[in-house]
Amino acid sequence: MSGKLHVWNLPSSVTEAELQAKFEQFGRVVSAGIEIDSSTRRSNRFGLVEMESGVEAQAAIDRLNLTQYDDTVISVYKVRLDNRA
């Protein structure tokens, strides 16, 4: 299982360091990034987090998906690596 995660509906004020810290509760974070709109330079409220292992990624999903993060409810799920249903 991949350790790569999509994180949707992030608070617009969250930083990459804060995102990383939130996911480090569940294991080693290899990388954490927030998508920035190139024209407005503002957060698209979407992030990518890569955990060291699939087990750690699943723990993060289990504990963080559909939970409150500041003023929003976030969605966390695995990155799909293929187009199979």
Secondary structure, 3 states (H helix, E strand, C coil): CCCEEEEECCCCCCCHHHHHHHHHHHCCEEEEEEEECCCCCCEEEEEEEEECCHHHHHHHHHHHCCEEECCEEEEEEECCCCCCC
